[in-house]
Amino acid sequence: MQIRQQLDVDREELPKSMDDRYKTFLFWSGICILCFVGIPIHLKGQNEGVLEQAFQNFTKSFNRTYQSKEYDERYKHFKRSMKHIEALNSEENLLMSSGAGSGVELADNLGSSTSRRKSHKQWHEGMPKNQGTARWGLTKFADISPEDFQAKFLDPEMIKRVQRRQEKRGQHKHHGQSGYRGSHEDDPEENVISRKKRAVYAGIPAKVDWRTKGIITNVKHQMSCGACWAFSTVETVESMHALQKGVTPKILSVQQVIDCATNGNMGCNGGDTCAALAWMKNIKLVTEAEYPTTLQDGTCRNTKFTDGIQIVGNYTCESFVGSEEKILKILANHGPVVVAVDATNWQFYVGGIIQWNCDANVNHAVQIVGYDTSATPPHYIARNSWGTDFGDNGYLYVAIGKNLCGVAREVSSLTVN
């Protein structure tokens, strides 16, 4: 029951102390970052004392308690995290000061120096989290090593599966049979549209946010179960069922997919969104109430439920690298999509729009619920599965146009029966 409550937290019911907590740890994050400038790796004296005080404040903010040996280990990871955070923000500031751009540059919006200055302002406390360039700082993951973070929350083997699939079928082939295609001009194997022409986004709204249409369920938390592939695909089935049927979205069972999905999927030890969709076309997904979540690998209870939601076999699984306007058209004309991403640096994401510091070696999967091309810079709205205390109540923002975080490398859309 406790796990289910964590999974279904209503965004509007978050504790009012959440903002205060973030203000506190961002304050200490700023102090620590300032202290790291020009400080050698082996900190001594007062600088070490400031860091230790910041760590104690972190443990209080996030309700951490450690045994004595664990305390030392976590503190070591915390200091390592602060070095990495300082490096990320330094790189962010360097790129901003150099005038480096990222994503699709809308000629109309970025034609003036004022717009350029606006796009190169780093997010800070008090700003909406979908504005400014990304800020990296203390998060609930700051006391674990990057290696442990990757093992618990990411899937290092995902990139190999994506590469094998792309080599086998060609980068722009459909995994399903037909799926959403749009007009002939949308075909990814046709001429690549120039960047300036892409920026026009003809025929689609400037902004799409499916959350405002009531088809997106509450942000969930995968905890240390590495089943992002299951969460993101199930969430998209929930959304598409609500959209197509005109009903309130049902909370479907992620655990059913964790326990039962075949095609090389390995439950909490990793899986593949495209392989999950191939399995789902022959399966009816039941509700969370019928197949409760445990976030542990379990024995499959039943693969032949007579009632449930089933996807159509025309799901898609494609690469849109170099033609991200096609992702926007799917989002506008069809609905939310599933994407593979590189979330390595998301361990320290606090707010803002990611424009740099994000590679394309995909190791995670999320749902894209919309976009905003009227913003500076234009960006996707990504729904994560690390709880509502991550990012912007569980969401984050990635700039459009340069395959940032590998967001265009493997994109899936689906429909339901």
Backbone hydrogen bonds in HBPLUS format (Angstrom, degrees):
<---DONOR---> <-ACCEPTOR-->    atom                        ^
c    i                          cat <-CA-CA->   ^        H-A-AA   ^      H-
h    n   atom  resd res      DA  || num        DHA   H-A  angle D-A-AA Bond
n    s   type  num  typ     dist DA aas  dist angle  dist       angle   num
A0005-GLN N   A0001-MET O   3.00 MM   4  6.26 149.5  2.10 144.2 152.4     1
A0006-GLN N   A0002-GLN O   3.06 MM   4  6.38 147.4  2.17 142.7 151.5     2
A0006-GLN N   A0003-ILE O   3.06 MM   3  5.03 117.2  2.47  93.0 108.5     3
A0007-LEU N   A0003-ILE O   2.94 MM   4  6.23 148.6  2.03 147.2 156.4     4
A0008-ASP N   A0004-ARG O   3.08 MM   4  6.21 145.7  2.21 145.7 153.2     5
A0013-GLU N   A0010-ASP O   2.83 MM   3  5.23 155.7  1.89 114.1 122.4     6
A0018-MET N   A0015-PRO O   3.07 MM   3  5.59 167.2  2.09 115.0 118.6     7
A0021-ARG N   A0017-SER O   2.86 MM   4  6.10 154.6  1.92 155.3 162.9     8
A0022-TYR N   A0018-MET O   3.03 MM   4  6.35 158.6  2.08 153.1 158.3     9
A0023-LYS N   A0019-ASP O   2.87 MM   4  6.12 156.2  1.93 150.8 157.9    10
A0024-THR N   A0020-ASP O   2.96 MM   4  6.16 154.1  2.03 145.4 152.1    11
A0025-PHE N   A0021-ARG O   3.01 MM   4  6.37 167.0  2.02 153.7 155.9    12
A0026-LEU N   A0022-TYR O   2.83 MM   4  5.84 153.8  1.90 147.4 155.2    13
A0027-PHE N   A0023-LYS O   2.95 MM   4  6.01 148.1  2.05 139.3 147.6    14
A0028-TRP N   A0024-THR O   3.16 MM   4  6.55 161.1  2.19 149.3 153.0    15
A0029-SER N   A0025-PHE O   2.80 MM   4  5.95 145.6  1.91 138.3 149.3    16
A0030-GLY N   A0026-LEU O   2.89 MM   4  6.13 156.2  1.94 148.2 152.5    17
A0031-ILE N   A0027-PHE O   3.11 MM   4  6.48 156.7  2.17 147.3 153.3    18
A0032-CYS N   A0028-TRP O   2.90 MM   4  6.10 165.9  1.92 153.0 156.4    19
A0033-ILE N   A0029-SER O   2.88 MM   4  6.08 161.1  1.92 152.4 157.9    20
A0034-LEU N   A0030-GLY O   3.03 MM   4  6.21 161.1  2.07 148.6 153.3    21
A0035-CYS N   A0031-ILE O   2.99 MM   4  6.24 151.0  2.08 144.8 153.4    22
A0036-PHE N   A0032-CYS O   2.99 MM   4  6.24 132.7  2.22 143.8 156.3    23
A0036-PHE N   A0033-ILE O   3.13 MM   3  5.16 133.2  2.36  95.1 107.7    24
A0037-VAL N   A0034-LEU O   3.35 MM   3  5.64 149.2  2.45 103.5 111.3    25
A0039-ILE N   A0036-PHE O   3.08 MM   3  5.10 172.0  2.09 118.2 119.6    26
A0049-GLY N   A0045-GLY O   3.10 MM   4  6.42 150.6  2.19 145.5 154.7    27
A0049-GLY N   A0046-GLN O   2.98 MM   3  4.85 112.6  2.45  90.4 107.5    28
A0050-VAL N   A0046-GLN O   2.86 MM   4  6.21 150.8  1.95 154.1 161.5    29
A0051-LEU N   A0047-ASN O   3.09 MM   4  6.35 158.7  2.14 145.7 151.1    30
A0052-GLU N   A0048-GLU O   2.90 MM   4  6.14 157.6  1.95 149.1 155.4    31
A0053-GLN N   A0049-GLY O   2.97 MM   4  6.16 155.2  2.03 145.9 152.4    32
A0054-ALA N   A0050-VAL O   2.92 MM   4  6.15 153.6  1.99 144.4 152.2    33
A0055-PHE N   A0051-LEU O   2.83 MM   4  6.12 149.1  1.92 147.1 156.0    34
A0056-GLN N   A0052-GLU O   2.94 MM   4  6.21 155.7  2.00 146.1 152.2    35
A0057-ASN N   A0053-GLN O   2.95 MM   4  6.20 154.2  2.02 146.0 153.2    36
A0058-PHE N   A0054-ALA O   2.86 MM   4  6.11 148.5  1.95 142.4 151.6    37
A0059-THR N   A0055-PHE O   2.90 MM   4  6.23 158.7  1.95 152.7 157.2    38
A0060-LYS N   A0056-GLN O   3.13 MM   4  6.41 149.4  2.23 142.8 150.4    39
A0061-SER N   A0057-ASN O   2.91 MM   4  6.14 160.3  1.95 150.0 155.8    40
A0062-PHE N   A0058-PHE O   3.00 MM   4  6.16 154.2  2.07 154.5 160.1    41
A0064-ARG N   A0059-THR O   2.71 MM   5  4.59 161.1  1.74 140.6 145.8    42
A0063-ASN N   A0060-LYS O   3.31 MM   3  4.97 166.9  2.33  98.5 101.8    43
A0071-TYR N   A0067-GLN O   2.76 MM   4  5.93 150.3  1.84 159.1 168.8    44
A0072-ASP N   A0068-SER O   3.41 MM   4  6.72 157.5  2.46 145.5 148.3    45
A0073-GLU N   A0069-LYS O   3.28 MM   4  6.59 157.8  2.33 144.2 150.2    46
A0074-ARG N   A0070-GLU O   2.81 MM   4  6.01 165.2  1.83 160.5 164.0    47
A0075-TYR N   A0071-TYR O   2.85 MM   4  5.98 155.2  1.92 149.6 157.0    48
A0076-LYS N   A0072-ASP O   3.04 MM   4  6.22 149.4  2.14 139.7 147.6    49
A0077-HIS N   A0073-GLU O   3.10 MM   4  6.45 154.0  2.17 145.0 151.5    50
A0078-PHE N   A0074-ARG O   2.82 MM   4  6.07 151.9  1.89 146.6 155.2    51
A0079-LYS N   A0075-TYR O   2.99 MM   4  6.26 160.9  2.03 151.8 154.7    52
A0080-ARG N   A0076-LYS O   3.09 MM   4  6.31 153.5  2.16 142.7 150.4    53
A0081-SER N   A0077-HIS O   2.77 MM   4  6.02 150.9  1.85 147.5 156.2    54
A0082-MET N   A0078-PHE O   2.95 MM   4  6.28 152.4  2.02 148.5 155.6    55
A0083-LYS N   A0079-LYS O   3.14 MM   4  6.43 149.8  2.23 143.3 150.3    56
A0084-HIS N   A0080-ARG O   3.07 MM   4  6.38 157.3  2.13 147.0 153.1    57
A0085-ILE N   A0081-SER O   2.79 MM   4  6.06 157.2  1.84 154.2 161.2    58
A0086-GLU N   A0082-MET O   2.96 MM   4  6.07 161.1  2.00 143.5 148.4    59
A0087-ALA N   A0083-LYS O   3.02 MM   4  6.25 152.5  2.09 142.8 150.3    60
A0088-LEU N   A0084-HIS O   2.91 MM   4  6.19 157.6  1.96 150.5 156.4    61
A0089-ASN N   A0085-ILE O   2.98 MM   4  6.21 168.4  1.99 156.8 159.2    62
A0090-SER N   A0086-GLU O   2.89 MM   4  5.97 149.8  1.99 142.8 151.9    63
A0091-GLU N   A0087-ALA O   2.97 MM   4  6.14 158.3  2.01 146.1 151.4    64
A0092-GLU N   A0088-LEU O   2.91 MM   4  6.14 153.6  1.98 143.9 152.1    65
A0093-ASN N   A0089-ASN O   2.88 MM   4  6.08 159.0  1.92 147.1 151.6    66
A0094-LEU N   A0090-SER O   2.90 MM   4  6.10 153.1  1.97 145.8 153.7    67
A0095-LEU N   A0091-GLU O   2.96 MM   4  6.16 163.8  1.99 153.1 156.3    68
A0096-MET N   A0092-GLU O   2.96 MM   4  6.17 153.3  2.04 145.1 153.1    69
A0097-SER N   A0093-ASN O   2.88 MM   4  6.01 162.5  1.91 147.7 152.4    70
A0098-SER N   A0094-LEU O   2.99 MM   4  6.14 139.5  2.15 140.3 151.3    71
A0100-ALA N   A0095-LEU O   3.03 MM   5  5.31 143.2  2.17 162.0 162.7    72
A0099-GLY N   A0096-MET O   3.11 MM   3  5.22 150.9  2.19 100.8 109.8    73
A0104-VAL N   A0400-ILE O   2.40 MM 296  5.69 133.3  1.60 138.0 146.6    74
A0109-ASN N   A0106-LEU O   3.04 MM   3  5.34 117.0  2.45 103.6 118.9    75
A0110-LEU N   A0106-LEU O   2.81 MM   4  5.81 159.8  1.85 169.3 175.2    76
A0116-ARG N   A0112-SER O   3.16 MM   4  6.52 154.5  2.23 145.2 152.6    77
A0117-ARG N   A0113-SER O   2.91 MM   4  6.17 158.9  1.95 149.7 154.9    78
A0118-LYS N   A0114-THR O   2.97 MM   4  6.22 152.0  2.05 144.6 152.9    79
A0119-SER N   A0115-SER O   2.99 MM   4  6.23 151.7  2.07 147.3 153.9    80
A0120-HIS N   A0116-ARG O   3.12 MM   4  6.34 133.9  2.34 142.1 154.0    81
A0120-HIS N   A0117-ARG O   3.19 MM   3  5.14 133.4  2.42  93.5 106.1    82
A0133-THR N   A0121-LYS O   2.83 MM  12  5.98 145.8  1.95 124.9 136.1    83
A0123-TRP N   A0133-THR O   2.90 MM  10  5.64 167.5  1.92 153.4 151.7    84
A0127-MET N   A0124-HIS O   3.06 MM   3  5.89 164.2  2.09 147.7 150.4    85
A0131-GLN N   A0128-PRO O   3.19 MM   3  5.76 136.0  2.40 125.9 124.2    86
A0352-GLY N   A0129-LYS O   2.92 MM 223  4.89 140.5  2.08 120.8 130.5    87
A0353-ILE N   A0132-GLY O   2.79 MM 221  6.01 167.0  1.81 148.9 152.5    88
A0134-ALA N   A0353-ILE O   3.00 MM 219  4.83 122.1  2.35 130.2 120.1    89
A0135-ARG N   A0351-GLY O   2.79 MM 216  5.45 156.9  1.84 158.1 158.2    90
A0350-VAL N   A0135-ARG O   3.01 MM 215  5.62 155.8  2.06 169.5 161.8    91
A0137-GLY N   A0348-PHE O   2.81 MM 211  5.26 153.9  1.88 146.1 151.6    92
A0142-ALA N   A0139-THR O   3.12 MM   3  5.47 163.6  2.14 121.3 120.7    93
A0144-ILE N   A0141-PHE O   3.33 MM   3  5.83 159.6  2.38 120.9 119.7    94
A0149-PHE N   A0145-SER O   2.86 MM   4  6.10 160.6  1.90 157.0 163.3    95
A0150-GLN N   A0146-PRO O   2.92 MM   4  6.05 157.7  1.97 142.4 148.1    96
A0151-ALA N   A0147-GLU O   3.01 MM   4  6.22 154.7  2.08 141.8 148.9    97
A0152-LYS N   A0148-ASP O   2.95 MM   4  6.09 152.0  2.03 148.8 155.5    98
A0153-PHE N   A0149-PHE O   2.87 MM   4  5.74 164.1  1.89 152.7 157.4    99
A0154-LEU N   A0150-GLN O   3.05 MM   4  4.68 143.7  2.18 119.1 125.9   100
A0155-ASP N   A0363-ASN O   2.67 MM 208  4.73 156.8  1.72 142.0 147.3   101
A0158-MET N   A0155-ASP O   3.04 MM   3  5.62 164.9  2.06 121.5 126.3   102
A0160-LYS N   A0157-GLU O   3.16 MM   3  5.52 127.1  2.45 106.2 118.6   103
A0161-ARG N   A0157-GLU O   3.37 MM   4  6.78 156.3  2.43 151.6 157.7   104
A0162-VAL N   A0158-MET O   2.99 MM   4  6.27 161.2  2.02 157.7 163.1   105
A0163-GLN N   A0159-ILE O   2.93 MM   4  6.08 161.8  1.97 147.0 152.1   106
A0164-ARG N   A0160-LYS O   2.95 MM   4  6.13 161.5  1.99 147.7 152.6   107
A0165-ARG N   A0161-ARG O   3.02 MM   4  6.16 160.9  2.06 146.5 151.7   108
A0166-GLN N   A0162-VAL O   2.95 MM   4  6.14 161.5  1.99 152.2 157.2   109
A0167-GLU N   A0163-GLN O   2.93 MM   4  6.08 154.5  2.00 148.4 155.4   110
A0168-LYS N   A0164-ARG O   2.97 MM   4  6.10 147.7  2.08 142.5 151.5   111
A0169-ARG N   A0165-ARG O   2.95 MM   4  6.12 164.1  1.98 155.8 158.6   112
A0170-GLY N   A0166-GLN O   2.82 MM   4  5.02 132.6  2.05 132.5 140.4   113
A0173-LYS N   A0170-GLY O   3.42 MM   3  5.78 169.0  2.43 123.1 120.7   114
A0186-ASP N   A0183-SER O   2.91 MM   3  5.38 153.5  1.98 111.0 119.6   115
A0187-ASP N   A0184-HIS O   3.12 MM   3  5.65 166.1  2.14 115.9 120.3   116
A0190-GLU N   A0187-ASP O   3.05 MM   3  5.53 166.6  2.07 118.6 122.0   117
A0198-ARG N   A0194-SER O   2.83 MM   4  6.08 155.2  1.90 154.1 162.1   118
A0199-ALA N   A0195-ARG O   3.05 MM   4  6.23 144.8  2.17 141.5 150.4   119
A0200-VAL N   A0197-LYS O   3.14 MM   3  5.51 155.3  2.21 108.2 115.3   120
A0201-TYR N   A0198-ARG O   3.18 MM   3  5.82 138.4  2.36 116.8 124.9   121
A0373-THR N   A0206-ALA O   2.76 MM 167  5.24 158.2  1.81 176.6 174.6   122
A0208-VAL N   A0371-TYR O   3.01 MM 163  5.39 163.1  2.04 144.2 149.2   123
A0371-TYR N   A0208-VAL O   2.78 MM 163  5.39 144.5  1.91 144.5 155.4   124
A0212-THR N   A0209-ASP O   3.07 MM   3  5.94 151.1  2.16 122.4 127.8   125
A0210-TRP N   A0369-VAL O   2.96 MM 159  5.58 167.5  1.98 169.2 167.2   126
A0213-LYS N   A0210-TRP O   3.13 MM   3  5.21 155.1  2.20 102.0 109.7   127
A0214-GLY N   A0211-ARG O   3.33 MM   3  5.59 167.6  2.34 108.8 111.6   128
A0387-GLY N   A0220-LYS O   3.02 MM 167  5.33 147.2  2.13 143.1 133.2   129
A0222-GLN N   A0385-SER O   2.86 MM 163  5.78 162.5  1.89 154.5 150.2   130
A0225-CYS N   A0222-GLN O   3.02 MM   3  5.58 156.1  2.08 140.1 142.8   131
A0227-ALA N   A0225-CYS O   2.75 MM   2  5.59 141.8  1.90 104.7  94.2   132
A0226-GLY N   A0268-CYS O   2.87 MM  42  4.40 128.7  2.13 129.8 123.0   133
A0230-ALA N   A0227-ALA O   2.93 MM   3  5.27 131.7  2.17 106.6 118.9   134
A0231-PHE N   A0227-ALA O   3.03 MM   4  6.41 163.8  2.06 157.7 162.1   135
A0232-SER N   A0228-CYS O   2.96 MM   4  6.00 177.4  1.96 156.1 156.9   136
A0234-VAL N   A0230-ALA O   2.96 MM   4  5.98 166.1  1.98 152.1 156.7   137
A0235-GLU N   A0231-PHE O   2.89 MM   4  5.97 161.6  1.93 152.3 158.1   138
A0236-THR N   A0232-SER O   3.21 MM   4  6.30 146.8  2.33 133.7 141.6   139
A0237-VAL N   A0233-THR O   2.99 MM   4  6.32 147.9  2.10 146.2 155.3   140
A0238-GLU N   A0234-VAL O   2.90 MM   4  6.21 161.1  1.93 154.3 159.3   141
A0239-SER N   A0235-GLU O   3.01 MM   4  6.27 159.1  2.06 144.0 149.2   142
A0240-MET N   A0236-THR O   2.91 MM   4  6.04 166.2  1.93 148.4 152.1   143
A0241-HIS N   A0237-VAL O   2.93 MM   4  5.99 156.6  1.98 151.6 157.5   144
A0242-ALA N   A0238-GLU O   3.14 MM   4  6.34 163.6  2.16 147.8 152.0   145
A0243-LEU N   A0239-SER O   2.90 MM   4  6.10 156.7  1.96 148.8 156.0   146
A0244-GLN N   A0240-MET O   2.86 MM   4  5.87 169.1  1.87 147.4 150.8   147
A0245-LYS N   A0241-HIS O   2.96 MM   4  5.86 158.5  2.01 146.3 152.5   148
A0246-GLY N   A0242-ALA O   2.88 MM   4  5.42 125.5  2.18 132.2 143.0   149
A0247-VAL N   A0242-ALA O   3.19 MM   5  4.85 141.7  2.34 125.0 134.3   150
A0288-GLU N   A0251-ILE O   2.82 MM  37  5.74 162.1  1.86 143.9 141.8   151
A0253-SER N   A0286-VAL O   2.89 MM  33  5.93 160.1  1.93 157.7 152.2   152
A0257-VAL N   A0254-VAL O   3.03 MM   3  5.33 121.3  2.38 102.5 116.5   153
A0258-ILE N   A0254-VAL O   2.94 MM   4  6.30 157.6  1.99 151.6 158.8   154
A0259-ASP N   A0255-GLN O   2.86 MM   4  5.99 167.0  1.87 155.9 158.0   155
A0260-CYS N   A0256-GLN O   2.93 MM   4  5.79 152.7  2.01 140.1 148.2   156
A0261-ALA N   A0257-VAL O   3.02 MM   4  5.07 159.2  2.06 130.5 135.7   157
A0265-ASN N   A0262-THR O   3.23 MM   3  5.40 166.6  2.25 109.7 113.5   158
A0266-MET N   A0270-GLY O   2.81 MM   4  5.31 153.5  1.88 156.3 164.8   159
A0269-ASN N   A0266-MET O   2.99 MM   3  5.29 158.7  2.03 133.2 133.0   160
A0270-GLY N   A0267-GLY O   3.31 MM   3  5.87 153.1  2.38 118.4 118.2   161
A0276-ALA N   A0272-ASP O   2.84 MM   4  6.00 147.2  1.95 146.2 156.5   162
A0277-LEU N   A0273-THR O   2.99 MM   4  6.26 153.3  2.07 145.8 151.6   163
A0278-ALA N   A0274-CYS O   3.04 MM   4  6.33 152.3  2.12 144.4 152.1   164
A0279-TRP N   A0275-ALA O   3.09 MM   4  6.34 145.6  2.21 141.4 149.9   165
A0280-MET N   A0276-ALA O   2.85 MM   4  6.09 154.8  1.91 148.0 155.9   166
A0281-LYS N   A0277-LEU O   3.22 MM   4  6.35 140.1  2.39 147.0 153.0   167
A0282-ASN N   A0279-TRP O   3.23 MM   3  6.01 164.8  2.26 120.4 124.8   168
A0283-ILE N   A0280-MET O   3.02 MM   3  4.90 169.4  2.03 110.1 113.1   169
A0285-LEU N   A0309-ILE O   2.74 MM  24  5.00 168.5  1.75 144.1 139.9   170
A0309-ILE N   A0285-LEU O   2.88 MM  24  5.00 158.2  1.93 138.1 140.7   171
A0290-GLU N   A0287-THR O   3.06 MM   3  5.26 126.6  2.36  99.4 112.7   172
A0291-TYR N   A0287-THR O   3.05 MM   4  6.36 144.5  2.18 148.2 158.7   173
A0417-ASN N   A0310-GLN O   2.84 MM 107  5.84 169.1  1.86 169.6 168.2   174
A0312-VAL N   A0415-THR O   2.92 MM 103  5.70 161.4  1.95 136.8 139.2   175
A0316-THR N   A0413-SER O   2.91 MM  97  5.24 163.6  1.94 148.4 151.2   176
A0318-GLU N   A0411-VAL O   2.87 MM  93  5.26 165.3  1.89 150.2 149.8   177
A0411-VAL N   A0318-GLU O   2.70 MM  93  5.26 166.4  1.71 157.0 161.2   178
A0320-PHE N   A0408-ALA O   2.79 MM  88  5.01 167.5  1.81 158.9 160.7   179
A0323-SER N   A0320-PHE O   2.93 MM   3  5.17 162.4  1.96 129.2 130.0   180
A0326-LYS N   A0323-SER O   3.11 MM   3  6.04 165.2  2.13 123.3 127.2   181
A0327-ILE N   A0324-GLU O   2.96 MM   3  5.18 131.8  2.20 102.3 115.0   182
A0328-LEU N   A0324-GLU O   3.30 MM   4  6.77 155.0  2.37 148.4 154.2   183
A0329-LYS N   A0325-GLU O   3.06 MM   4  6.35 149.2  2.16 140.2 148.1   184
A0330-ILE N   A0326-LYS O   3.07 MM   4  6.30 152.3  2.15 141.5 148.1   185
A0331-LEU N   A0327-ILE O   2.92 MM   4  6.20 164.0  1.95 153.2 157.8   186
A0332-ALA N   A0328-LEU O   2.86 MM   4  6.05 152.4  1.93 147.0 154.7   187
A0333-ASN N   A0329-LYS O   2.82 MM   4  5.78 163.7  1.84 147.0 152.0   188
A0334-HIS N   A0330-ILE O   2.74 MM   4  5.07 143.4  1.87 140.8 146.2   189
A0335-GLY N   A0330-ILE O   3.00 MM   5  6.40 155.3  2.06 143.8 151.8   190
A0337-VAL N   A0368-ILE O   3.18 MM  31  5.37 153.1  2.25 143.6 150.2   191
A0368-ILE N   A0337-VAL O   2.87 MM  31  5.37 161.1  1.90 150.2 156.6   192
A0338-VAL N   A0412-SER O   2.91 MM  74  5.04 164.5  1.94 147.6 152.6   193
A0412-SER N   A0338-VAL O   2.79 MM  74  5.04 164.4  1.81 154.1 158.1   194
A0339-VAL N   A0366-VAL O   2.99 MM  27  5.68 167.9  2.01 164.7 167.5   195
A0366-VAL N   A0339-VAL O   3.02 MM  27  5.68 155.4  2.08 158.6 166.0   196
A0340-ALA N   A0410-GLU O   3.14 MM  70  5.61 146.5  2.26 149.7 158.9   197
A0341-VAL N   A0364-HIS O   2.80 MM  23  5.24 162.4  1.83 141.2 144.6   198
A0363-ASN N   A0341-VAL O   2.70 MM  22  6.07 153.6  1.77 145.0 143.6   199
A0364-HIS N   A0341-VAL O   2.99 MM  23  5.24 131.4  2.24 155.6 159.7   200
A0342-ASP N   A0405-CYS O   2.63 MM  63  4.75 143.8  1.76 130.7 139.2   201
A0346-TRP N   A0343-ALA O   3.03 MM   3  5.01 143.5  2.16 100.6 111.9   202
A0348-PHE N   A0345-ASN O   3.10 MM   3  6.02 171.6  2.11 124.9 126.3   203
A0349-TYR N   A0346-TRP O   3.17 MM   3  4.81 175.6  2.17 103.8 105.2   204
A0354-ILE N   A0397-TYR O   2.85 MM  43  6.18 171.4  1.86 149.9 147.1   205
A0399-ALA N   A0354-ILE O   2.95 MM  45  5.85 173.4  1.96 156.0 155.8   206
A0367-GLN N   A0383-ARG O   3.30 MM  16  5.21 161.8  2.33 150.6 149.7   207
A0383-ARG N   A0367-GLN O   2.73 MM  16  5.21 177.5  1.73 170.2 171.1   208
A0369-VAL N   A0381-ILE O   2.94 MM  12  5.75 152.2  2.02 164.6 172.1   209
A0381-ILE N   A0370-GLY O   2.91 MM  11  5.10 157.2  1.97 132.5 127.6   210
A0372-ASP N   A0379-HIS O   2.86 MM   7  5.49 144.6  1.98 155.4 165.1   211
A0379-HIS N   A0372-ASP O   3.12 MM   7  5.49 150.7  2.21 128.1 134.5   212
A0400-ILE N   A0378-PRO O   3.04 MM  22  5.75 157.1  2.09 131.3 132.4   213
A0380-TYR N   A0398-VAL O   2.74 MM  18  5.24 163.9  1.77 154.0 154.4   214
A0398-VAL N   A0380-TYR O   3.33 MM  18  5.24 149.8  2.43 126.3 134.9   215
A0382-ALA N   A0396-LEU O   2.93 MM  14  5.36 166.3  1.95 166.4 166.1   216
A0396-LEU N   A0382-ALA O   3.00 MM  14  5.36 149.3  2.10 145.7 153.8   217
A0384-ASN N   A0394-GLY O   3.02 MM  10  5.71 162.2  2.06 160.8 166.3   218
A0394-GLY N   A0390-PHE O   2.66 MM   4  4.86 148.0  1.76 173.1 169.3   219
A0392-ASP N   A0395-TYR O   2.77 MM   3  4.85 173.6  1.77 151.6 150.3   220
A0395-TYR N   A0392-ASP O   3.11 MM   3  4.85 159.6  2.15  99.8 106.1   221
A0406-GLY N   A0403-ASN O   2.92 MM   3  4.97 148.4  2.02 130.3 126.9   222
A0407-VAL N   A0404-LEU O   3.10 MM   3  5.93 168.2  2.12 123.3 126.1   223
A0409-ARG N   A0406-GLY O   2.99 MM   3  5.28 163.4  2.02 117.0 122.3   224
